């Protein structure tokens, strides 16, 4: 699988480190809702199809990216800088 890094161009997935699901919402840090924290830490969905994920170009420019890819075919649909995507509210399905 090739991931097109905005800084470095298309690179092999071996240069990247998976950082997690970009669609999850973290509970309020002051929250004492044990169920909400349990769900956030332990429960994961396993979607089939288009999905947003965080990746880091660990073997290159070290940039954190928001990658939208198809989990069935591994086709990359979009790549954006994670910080810019968070500021724009991206990452939500």
Biopython code that builds the backbone (N, CA, C, O; Angstrom):
import numpy as np
from Bio.PDB.StructureBuilder import StructureBuilder

atoms = [
    (1, "UNK", "N", (0.858, -1.176, 0.000)),
    (1, "UNK", "CA", (0.000, 0.000, 0.000)),
    (1, "UNK", "C", (0.900, 1.234, 0.000)),
    (1, "UNK", "O", (1.854, 1.315, 0.774)),
    (2, "UNK", "N", (0.596, 2.179, -0.860)),
    (2, "UNK", "CA", (1.304, 3.452, -0.912)),
    (2, "UNK", "C", (0.442, 4.538, -0.285)),
    (2, "UNK", "O", (-0.742, 4.666, -0.598)),
    (3, "UNK", "N", (1.050, 5.317, 0.606)),
    (3, "UNK", "CA", (0.359, 6.448, 1.212)),
    (3, "UNK", "C", (1.000, 7.715, 0.661)),
    (3, "UNK", "O", (2.210, 7.896, 0.794)),
    (4, "UNK", "N", (0.210, 8.600, 0.040)),
    (4, "UNK", "CA", (0.772, 9.824, -0.534)),
    (4, "UNK", "C", (0.985, 10.906, 0.530)),
    (4, "UNK", "O", (0.060, 11.649, 0.857)),
    (5, "UNK", "N", (2.193, 10.989, 1.060)),
    (5, "UNK", "CA", (2.524, 12.010, 2.052)),
    (5, "UNK", "C", (2.527, 13.380, 1.372)),
    (5, "UNK", "O", (3.141, 13.532, 0.316)),
    (6, "UNK", "N", (1.854, 14.381, 1.952)),
    (6, "UNK", "CA", (1.835, 15.710, 1.336)),
    (6, "UNK", "C", (3.228, 16.342, 1.220)),
    (6, "UNK", "O", (3.461, 17.159, 0.330)),
    (7, "UNK", "N", (4.155, 15.969, 2.115)),
    (7, "UNK", "CA", (5.513, 16.518, 2.063)),
    (7, "UNK", "C", (6.429, 15.713, 1.146)),
    (7, "UNK", "O", (7.194, 16.285, 0.370)),
    (8, "UNK", "N", (6.351, 14.389, 1.234)),
    (8, "UNK", "CA", (7.345, 13.513, 0.608)),
    (8, "UNK", "C", (6.860, 12.792, -0.639)),
    (8, "UNK", "O", (7.662, 12.175, -1.339)),
    (9, "UNK", "N", (5.578, 12.855, -0.930)),
    (9, "UNK", "CA", (5.036, 12.129, -2.069)),
    (9, "UNK", "C", (4.652, 10.708, -1.677)),
    (9, "UNK", "O", (4.688, 10.366, -0.495)),
    (10, "UNK", "N", (4.287, 9.877, -2.646)),
    (10, "UNK", "CA", (3.871, 8.503, -2.355)),
    (10, "UNK", "C", (5.000, 7.698, -1.724)),
    (10, "UNK", "O", (6.117, 7.656, -2.241)),
    (11, "UNK", "N", (4.687, 7.051, -0.582)),
    (11, "UNK", "CA", (5.668, 6.245, 0.128)),
    (11, "UNK", "C", (5.016, 4.930, 0.562)),
    (11, "UNK", "O", (3.801, 4.858, 0.747)),
    (12, "UNK", "N", (5.838, 3.901, 0.721)),
    (12, "UNK", "CA", (5.361, 2.591, 1.150)),
    (12, "UNK", "C", (4.835, 2.665, 2.584)),
    (12, "UNK", "O", (5.339, 3.434, 3.402)),
    (13, "UNK", "N", (3.832, 1.868, 2.871)),
    (13, "UNK", "CA", (3.212, 1.861, 4.189)),
    (13, "UNK", "C", (4.219, 1.526, 5.301)),
    (13, "UNK", "O", (3.994, 1.884, 6.457)),
    (14, "UNK", "N", (5.320, 0.848, 4.968)),
    (14, "UNK", "CA", (6.320, 0.492, 5.982)),
    (14, "UNK", "C", (6.982, 1.723, 6.603)),
    (14, "UNK", "O", (7.582, 1.620, 7.673)),
    (15, "UNK", "N", (6.883, 2.887, 5.951)),
    (15, "UNK", "CA", (7.432, 4.124, 6.495)),
    (15, "UNK", "C", (6.484, 4.795, 7.483)),
    (15, "UNK", "O", (6.855, 5.773, 8.132)),
    (16, "UNK", "N", (5.267, 4.277, 7.601)),
    (16, "UNK", "CA", (4.237, 4.921, 8.404)),
    (16, "UNK", "C", (3.899, 4.098, 9.642)),
    (16, "UNK", "O", (4.088, 2.882, 9.678)),
    (17, "UNK", "N", (3.398, 4.791, 10.644)),
    (17, "UNK", "CA", (2.936, 4.159, 11.872)),
    (17, "UNK", "C", (1.458, 4.493, 12.056)),
    (17, "UNK", "O", (1.069, 5.661, 12.050)),
    (18, "UNK", "N", (0.640, 3.449, 12.221)),
    (18, "UNK", "CA", (-0.800, 3.641, 12.435)),
    (18, "UNK", "C", (-1.010, 4.258, 13.805)),
    (18, "UNK", "O", (-0.471, 3.765, 14.796)),
    (19, "UNK", "N", (-1.787, 5.333, 13.873)),
    (19, "UNK", "CA", (-2.002, 6.044, 15.136)),
    (19, "UNK", "C", (-3.416, 5.900, 15.693)),
    (19, "UNK", "O", (-3.673, 6.326, 16.819)),
    (20, "UNK", "N", (-4.331, 5.313, 14.936)),
    (20, "UNK", "CA", (-5.654, 5.058, 15.491)),
    (20, "UNK", "C", (-6.803, 5.592, 14.651)),
    (20, "UNK", "O", (-6.619, 6.258, 13.633)),
    (21, "UNK", "N", (-7.987, 5.270, 15.126)),
    (21, "UNK", "CA", (-9.257, 5.629, 14.504)),
    (21, "UNK", "C", (-9.494, 7.136, 14.653)),
    (21, "UNK", "O", (-9.465, 7.656, 15.769)),
    (22, "UNK", "N", (-9.724, 7.827, 13.565)),
    (22, "UNK", "CA", (-9.927, 9.275, 13.601)),
    (22, "UNK", "C", (-11.388, 9.665, 13.807)),
    (22, "UNK", "O", (-11.702, 10.854, 13.838)),
    (23, "UNK", "N", (-12.275, 8.705, 13.946)),
    (23, "UNK", "CA", (-13.691, 9.034, 14.093)),
    (23, "UNK", "C", (-14.150, 9.006, 15.546)),
    (23, "UNK", "O", (-15.293, 9.355, 15.839)),
    (24, "UNK", "N", (-13.285, 8.599, 16.443)),
    (24, "UNK", "CA", (-13.667, 8.483, 17.856)),
    (24, "UNK", "C", (-13.618, 9.838, 18.540)),
    (24, "UNK", "O", (-12.778, 10.676, 18.212)),
    (25, "UNK", "N", (-14.519, 10.051, 19.492)),
    (25, "UNK", "CA", (-14.569, 11.283, 20.266)),
    (25, "UNK", "C", (-14.174, 10.987, 21.707)),
    (25, "UNK", "O", (-14.775, 10.138, 22.366)),
    (26, "UNK", "N", (-13.167, 11.689, 22.182)),
    (26, "UNK", "CA", (-12.682, 11.480, 23.547)),
    (26, "UNK", "C", (-13.648, 12.128, 24.534)),
    (26, "UNK", "O", (-14.114, 13.242, 24.297)),
    (27, "UNK", "N", (-13.956, 11.445, 25.637)),
    (27, "UNK", "CA", (-14.813, 12.061, 26.662)),
    (27, "UNK", "C", (-14.126, 13.282, 27.276)),
    (27, "UNK", "O", (-12.908, 13.433, 27.179)),
    (28, "UNK", "N", (-14.906, 14.133, 27.898)),
    (28, "UNK", "CA", (-14.368, 15.288, 28.615)),
    (28, "UNK", "C", (-13.370, 14.788, 29.660)),
    (28, "UNK", "O", (-13.710, 13.901, 30.443)),
    (29, "UNK", "N", (-12.148, 15.328, 29.696)),
    (29, "UNK", "CA", (-11.153, 14.851, 30.662)),
    (29, "UNK", "C", (-11.625, 14.934, 32.114)),
    (29, "UNK", "O", (-11.143, 14.173, 32.953)),
    (30, "UNK", "N", (-12.544, 15.827, 32.428)),
    (30, "UNK", "CA", (-13.051, 15.961, 33.792)),
    (30, "UNK", "C", (-14.194, 14.986, 34.086)),
    (30, "UNK", "O", (-14.677, 14.908, 35.215)),
    (31, "UNK", "N", (-14.612, 14.257, 33.080)),
    (31, "UNK", "CA", (-15.748, 13.347, 33.232)),
    (31, "UNK", "C", (-15.405, 12.180, 34.153)),
    (31, "UNK", "O", (-14.298, 11.644, 34.110)),
    (32, "UNK", "N", (-16.363, 11.800, 34.979)),
    (32, "UNK", "CA", (-16.218, 10.623, 35.838)),
    (32, "UNK", "C", (-17.132, 9.491, 35.366)),
    (32, "UNK", "O", (-17.370, 8.530, 36.097)),
    (33, "UNK", "N", (-17.634, 9.611, 34.150)),
    (33, "UNK", "CA", (-18.503, 8.594, 33.572)),
    (33, "UNK", "C", (-17.657, 7.381, 33.178)),
    (33, "UNK", "O", (-17.016, 7.379, 32.127)),
    (34, "UNK", "N", (-17.659, 6.357, 34.021)),
    (34, "UNK", "CA", (-16.815, 5.179, 33.828)),
    (34, "UNK", "C", (-17.163, 4.468, 32.523)),
    (34, "UNK", "O", (-16.264, 4.005, 31.821)),
    (35, "UNK", "N", (-18.437, 4.374, 32.189)),
    (35, "UNK", "CA", (-18.834, 3.698, 30.955)),
    (35, "UNK", "C", (-18.291, 4.432, 29.724)),
    (35, "UNK", "O", (-17.805, 3.799, 28.787)),
    (36, "UNK", "N", (-18.372, 5.760, 29.728)),
    (36, "UNK", "CA", (-17.871, 6.536, 28.592)),
    (36, "UNK", "C", (-16.367, 6.325, 28.415)),
    (36, "UNK", "O", (-15.896, 6.165, 27.289)),
    (37, "UNK", "N", (-15.614, 6.321, 29.509)),
    (37, "UNK", "CA", (-14.169, 6.107, 29.433)),
    (37, "UNK", "C", (-13.847, 4.671, 29.024)),
    (37, "UNK", "O", (-12.927, 4.437, 28.241)),
    (38, "UNK", "N", (-14.598, 3.719, 29.550)),
    (38, "UNK", "CA", (-14.391, 2.316, 29.182)),
    (38, "UNK", "C", (-14.614, 2.128, 27.685)),
    (38, "UNK", "O", (-13.808, 1.491, 27.007)),
    (39, "UNK", "N", (-15.712, 2.684, 27.173)),
    (39, "UNK", "CA", (-16.006, 2.574, 25.739)),
    (39, "UNK", "C", (-14.913, 3.226, 24.905)),
    (39, "UNK", "O", (-14.509, 2.682, 23.876)),
    (40, "UNK", "N", (-14.426, 4.396, 25.341)),
    (40, "UNK", "CA", (-13.390, 5.108, 24.594)),
    (40, "UNK", "C", (-12.071, 4.320, 24.559)),
    (40, "UNK", "O", (-11.414, 4.248, 23.521)),
    (41, "UNK", "N", (-11.698, 3.742, 25.683)),
    (41, "UNK", "CA", (-10.407, 3.050, 25.781)),
    (41, "UNK", "C", (-10.444, 1.658, 25.160)),
    (41, "UNK", "O", (-9.496, 1.265, 24.481)),
    (42, "UNK", "N", (-11.523, 0.903, 25.381)),
    (42, "UNK", "CA", (-11.521, -0.512, 25.023)),
    (42, "UNK", "C", (-12.366, -0.913, 23.815)),
    (42, "UNK", "O", (-12.002, -1.846, 23.098)),
    (43, "UNK", "N", (-13.467, -0.239, 23.579)),
    (43, "UNK", "CA", (-14.375, -0.675, 22.513)),
    (43, "UNK", "C", (-13.972, -0.067, 21.176)),
    (43, "UNK", "O", (-13.819, 1.149, 21.057)),
    (44, "UNK", "N", (-13.804, -0.907, 20.191)),
    (44, "UNK", "CA", (-13.409, -0.479, 18.854)),
    (44, "UNK", "C", (-14.387, -1.063, 17.834)),
    (44, "UNK", "O", (-14.841, -2.200, 17.961)),
    (45, "UNK", "N", (-14.694, -0.261, 16.831)),
    (45, "UNK", "CA", (-15.486, -0.790, 15.732)),
    (45, "UNK", "C", (-14.517, -1.340, 14.696)),
    (45, "UNK", "O", (-13.336, -0.993, 14.695)),
    (46, "UNK", "N", (-15.008, -2.178, 13.837)),
    (46, "UNK", "CA", (-14.192, -2.747, 12.776)),
    (46, "UNK", "C", (-14.936, -2.523, 11.463)),
    (46, "UNK", "O", (-15.528, -3.448, 10.906)),
    (47, "UNK", "N", (-14.897, -1.269, 10.972)),
    (47, "UNK", "CA", (-15.715, -0.940, 9.805)),
    (47, "UNK", "C", (-15.203, -1.582, 8.528)),
    (47, "UNK", "O", (-14.001, -1.776, 8.350)),
    (48, "UNK", "N", (-16.122, -1.902, 7.656)),
    (48, "UNK", "CA", (-15.785, -2.387, 6.313)),
    (48, "UNK", "C", (-16.137, -1.261, 5.354)),
    (48, "UNK", "O", (-17.287, -0.825, 5.290)),
    (49, "UNK", "N", (-15.145, -0.794, 4.610)),
    (49, "UNK", "CA", (-15.380, 0.297, 3.671)),
    (49, "UNK", "C", (-14.601, 1.542, 4.053)),
    (49, "UNK", "O", (-13.554, 1.459, 4.695)),
    (50, "UNK", "N", (-15.111, 2.682, 3.659)),
    (50, "UNK", "CA", (-14.437, 3.969, 3.865)),
    (50, "UNK", "C", (-14.294, 4.280, 5.350)),
    (50, "UNK", "O", (-15.253, 4.186, 6.116)),
    (51, "UNK", "N", (-13.068, 4.656, 5.744)),
    (51, "UNK", "CA", (-12.794, 4.906, 7.154)),
    (51, "UNK", "C", (-11.678, 5.933, 7.299)),
    (51, "UNK", "O", (-10.738, 5.938, 6.505)),
    (52, "UNK", "N", (-11.769, 6.802, 8.302)),
    (52, "UNK", "CA", (-10.736, 7.812, 8.582)),
    (52, "UNK", "C", (-9.826, 7.335, 9.699)),
    (52, "UNK", "O", (-10.286, 6.859, 10.737)),
    (53, "UNK", "N", (-8.513, 7.473, 9.467)),
    (53, "UNK", "CA", (-7.516, 6.989, 10.428)),
    (53, "UNK", "C", (-6.382, 8.005, 10.545)),
    (53, "UNK", "O", (-6.105, 8.763, 9.615)),
    (54, "UNK", "N", (-5.735, 8.003, 11.706)),
    (54, "UNK", "CA", (-4.530, 8.804, 11.885)),
    (54, "UNK", "C", (-3.316, 7.934, 11.605)),
    (54, "UNK", "O", (-3.235, 6.797, 12.071)),
    (55, "UNK", "N", (-2.368, 8.476, 10.837)),
    (55, "UNK", "CA", (-1.098, 7.825, 10.544)),
    (55, "UNK", "C", (0.008, 8.842, 10.756)),
    (55, "UNK", "O", (-0.210, 10.041, 10.589)),
    (56, "UNK", "N", (1.202, 8.370, 11.124)),
    (56, "UNK", "CA", (2.369, 9.240, 11.216)),
    (56, "UNK", "C", (3.426, 8.749, 10.234)),
    (56, "UNK", "O", (3.694, 7.551, 10.149)),
    (57, "UNK", "N", (4.019, 9.672, 9.502)),
    (57, "UNK", "CA", (5.103, 9.311, 8.580)),
    (57, "UNK", "C", (6.386, 9.172, 9.413)),
    (57, "UNK", "O", (7.281, 10.015, 9.350)),
    (58, "UNK", "N", (6.447, 8.108, 10.177)),
    (58, "UNK", "CA", (7.529, 7.886, 11.140)),
    (58, "UNK", "C", (8.885, 7.694, 10.473)),
    (58, "UNK", "O", (9.907, 8.071, 11.046)),
    (59, "UNK", "N", (8.914, 7.122, 9.288)),
    (59, "UNK", "CA", (10.171, 6.873, 8.591)),
    (59, "UNK", "C", (10.519, 7.953, 7.595)),
    (59, "UNK", "O", (11.346, 7.740, 6.708)),
    (60, "UNK", "N", (9.898, 9.108, 7.730)),
    (60, "UNK", "CA", (10.134, 10.204, 6.790)),
    (60, "UNK", "C", (10.081, 11.532, 7.516)),
    (60, "UNK", "O", (10.882, 11.790, 8.415)),
    (61, "UNK", "N", (9.133, 12.378, 7.125)),
    (61, "UNK", "CA", (9.049, 13.742, 7.654)),
    (61, "UNK", "C", (8.398, 13.818, 9.039)),
    (61, "UNK", "O", (8.348, 14.893, 9.636)),
    (62, "UNK", "N", (7.903, 12.699, 9.550)),
    (62, "UNK", "CA", (7.295, 12.572, 10.878)),
    (62, "UNK", "C", (5.961, 13.319, 11.021)),
    (62, "UNK", "O", (5.485, 13.522, 12.138)),
    (63, "UNK", "N", (5.374, 13.719, 9.927)),
    (63, "UNK", "CA", (4.098, 14.424, 9.927)),
    (63, "UNK", "C", (2.963, 13.479, 10.317)),
    (63, "UNK", "O", (2.957, 12.309, 9.933)),
    (64, "UNK", "N", (2.002, 13.998, 11.085)),
    (64, "UNK", "CA", (0.796, 13.251, 11.416)),
    (64, "UNK", "C", (-0.245, 13.548, 10.346)),
    (64, "UNK", "O", (-0.466, 14.704, 9.984)),
    (65, "UNK", "N", (-0.875, 12.504, 9.848)),
    (65, "UNK", "CA", (-1.810, 12.626, 8.739)),
    (65, "UNK", "C", (-3.167, 12.044, 9.077)),
    (65, "UNK", "O", (-3.281, 11.132, 9.896)),
    (66, "UNK", "N", (-4.187, 12.579, 8.443)),
    (66, "UNK", "CA", (-5.525, 11.996, 8.471)),
    (66, "UNK", "C", (-5.702, 11.314, 7.129)),
    (66, "UNK", "O", (-5.748, 11.975, 6.091)),
    (67, "UNK", "N", (-5.800, 10.000, 7.147)),
    (67, "UNK", "CA", (-5.906, 9.206, 5.919)),
    (67, "UNK", "C", (-7.303, 8.608, 5.842)),
    (67, "UNK", "O", (-7.758, 7.969, 6.790)),
    (68, "UNK", "N", (-7.974, 8.809, 4.737)),
    (68, "UNK", "CA", (-9.263, 8.169, 4.498)),
    (68, "UNK", "C", (-9.008, 7.062, 3.489)),
    (68, "UNK", "O", (-8.564, 7.307, 2.367)),
    (69, "UNK", "N", (-9.303, 5.825, 3.918)),
    (69, "UNK", "CA", (-9.041, 4.688, 3.038)),
    (69, "UNK", "C", (-10.169, 3.681, 3.140)),
    (69, "UNK", "O", (-10.927, 3.666, 4.110)),
    (70, "UNK", "N", (-10.264, 2.849, 2.132)),
    (70, "UNK", "CA", (-11.231, 1.762, 2.118)),
    (70, "UNK", "C", (-10.579, 0.572, 2.819)),
    (70, "UNK", "O", (-9.542, 0.084, 2.370)),
    (71, "UNK", "N", (-11.168, 0.105, 3.901)),
    (71, "UNK", "CA", (-10.568, -0.984, 4.675)),
    (71, "UNK", "C", (-10.652, -2.335, 3.967)),
    (71, "UNK", "O", (-9.970, -3.281, 4.361)),
    (72, "UNK", "N", (-11.468, -2.434, 2.940)),
    (72, "UNK", "CA", (-11.568, -3.688, 2.189)),
    (72, "UNK", "C", (-10.522, -3.775, 1.083)),
    (72, "UNK", "O", (-9.929, -4.832, 0.864)),
    (73, "UNK", "N", (-10.298, -2.659, 0.386)),
    (73, "UNK", "CA", (-9.378, -2.665, -0.756)),
    (73, "UNK", "C", (-8.053, -1.969, -0.452)),
    (73, "UNK", "O", (-7.102, -2.098, -1.223)),
    (74, "UNK", "N", (-7.976, -1.241, 0.649)),
    (74, "UNK", "CA", (-6.817, -0.427, 1.055)),
    (74, "UNK", "C", (-6.578, 0.750, 0.107)),
    (74, "UNK", "O", (-5.507, 1.355, 0.135)),
    (75, "UNK", "N", (-7.554, 1.075, -0.720)),
    (75, "UNK", "CA", (-7.437, 2.232, -1.600)),
    (75, "UNK", "C", (-7.510, 3.506, -0.756)),
    (75, "UNK", "O", (-8.413, 3.664, 0.066)),
    (76, "UNK", "N", (-6.558, 4.408, -0.965)),
    (76, "UNK", "CA", (-6.518, 5.683, -0.254)),
    (76, "UNK", "C", (-7.392, 6.678, -1.018)),
    (76, "UNK", "O", (-7.167, 6.933, -2.201)),
    (77, "UNK", "N", (-8.395, 7.239, -0.329)),
    (77, "UNK", "CA", (-9.268, 8.218, -0.968)),
    (77, "UNK", "C", (-8.812, 9.650, -0.721)),
    (77, "UNK", "O", (-8.977, 10.511, -1.586)),
    (78, "UNK", "N", (-8.234, 9.916, 0.461)),
    (78, "UNK", "CA", (-7.810, 11.280, 0.791)),
    (78, "UNK", "C", (-6.728, 11.240, 1.859)),
    (78, "UNK", "O", (-6.696, 10.337, 2.695)),
    (79, "UNK", "N", (-5.845, 12.229, 1.819)),
    (79, "UNK", "CA", (-4.816, 12.407, 2.838)),
    (79, "UNK", "C", (-4.748, 13.894, 3.155)),
    (79, "UNK", "O", (-4.703, 14.725, 2.248)),
    (80, "UNK", "N", (-4.739, 14.229, 4.448)),
    (80, "UNK", "CA", (-4.639, 15.625, 4.878)),
    (80, "UNK", "C", (-3.751, 15.688, 6.108)),
    (80, "UNK", "O", (-3.578, 14.690, 6.807)),
    (81, "UNK", "N", (-3.191, 16.853, 6.371)),
    (81, "UNK", "CA", (-2.445, 17.039, 7.605)),
    (81, "UNK", "C", (-3.424, 16.932, 8.768)),
    (81, "UNK", "O", (-4.490, 17.547, 8.732)),
    (82, "UNK", "N", (-3.083, 16.170, 9.786)),
    (82, "UNK", "CA", (-3.997, 15.925, 10.905)),
    (82, "UNK", "C", (-4.384, 17.215, 11.611)),
    (82, "UNK", "O", (-5.553, 17.407, 11.943)),
    (83, "UNK", "N", (-3.430, 18.095, 11.844)),
    (83, "UNK", "CA", (-3.728, 19.346, 12.553)),
    (83, "UNK", "C", (-4.728, 20.193, 11.770)),
    (83, "UNK", "O", (-5.676, 20.726, 12.348)),
    (84, "UNK", "N", (-4.527, 20.319, 10.477)),
    (84, "UNK", "CA", (-5.452, 21.091, 9.643)),
    (84, "UNK", "C", (-6.829, 20.444, 9.627)),
    (84, "UNK", "O", (-7.846, 21.135, 9.687)),
    (85, "UNK", "N", (-6.861, 19.117, 9.547)),
    (85, "UNK", "CA", (-8.140, 18.405, 9.518)),
    (85, "UNK", "C", (-8.884, 18.582, 10.836)),
    (85, "UNK", "O", (-10.103, 18.752, 10.836)),
    (86, "UNK", "N", (-8.165, 18.545, 11.963)),
    (86, "UNK", "CA", (-8.804, 18.747, 13.260)),
    (86, "UNK", "C", (-9.362, 20.163, 13.377)),
    (86, "UNK", "O", (-10.450, 20.355, 13.921)),
    (87, "UNK", "N", (-8.639, 21.142, 12.879)),
    (87, "UNK", "CA", (-9.104, 22.523, 12.928)),
    (87, "UNK", "C", (-10.349, 22.737, 12.075)),
    (87, "UNK", "O", (-11.172, 23.600, 12.378)),
    (88, "UNK", "N", (-10.487, 21.951, 11.006)),
    (88, "UNK", "CA", (-11.640, 22.071, 10.120)),
    (88, "UNK", "C", (-12.778, 21.144, 10.529)),
    (88, "UNK", "O", (-13.850, 21.185, 9.926)),
    (89, "UNK", "N", (-12.560, 20.299, 11.555)),
    (89, "UNK", "CA", (-13.600, 19.389, 12.002)),
    (89, "UNK", "C", (-13.696, 18.133, 11.179)),
    (89, "UNK", "O", (-14.705, 17.431, 11.251)),
    (90, "UNK", "N", (-12.674, 17.821, 10.391)),
    (90, "UNK", "CA", (-12.686, 16.609, 9.561)),
    (90, "UNK", "C", (-12.462, 15.394, 10.447)),
    (90, "UNK", "O", (-12.227, 15.515, 11.649)),
    (91, "UNK", "N", (-12.539, 14.240, 9.840)),
    (91, "UNK", "CA", (-12.345, 12.991, 10.571)),
    (91, "UNK", "C", (-13.653, 12.380, 10.998)),
    (91, "UNK", "O", (-13.696, 11.227, 11.426)),
    (92, "UNK", "N", (-14.714, 13.137, 10.888)),
    (92, "UNK", "CA", (-16.027, 12.594, 11.232)),
    (92, "UNK", "C", (-16.638, 11.996, 9.984)),
    (92, "UNK", "O", (-16.537, 12.572, 8.900)),
    (93, "UNK", "N", (-17.281, 10.830, 10.129)),
    (93, "UNK", "CA", (-17.865, 10.181, 8.954)),
    (93, "UNK", "C", (-19.016, 10.971, 8.378)),
    (93, "UNK", "O", (-19.614, 10.557, 7.385)),
]
sb = StructureBuilder()
sb.init_structure("model")
sb.init_model(0)
sb.init_chain("A")
sb.init_seg("    ")
for serial, (resi, resn, name, xyz) in enumerate(atoms, 1):
    if name == "N":
        sb.init_residue(resn, " ", resi, " ")
    sb.init_atom(name, np.array(xyz, "f"), 0.0, 1.0, " ", f" {name:<3s}", serial, name[0])
structure = sb.get_structure()
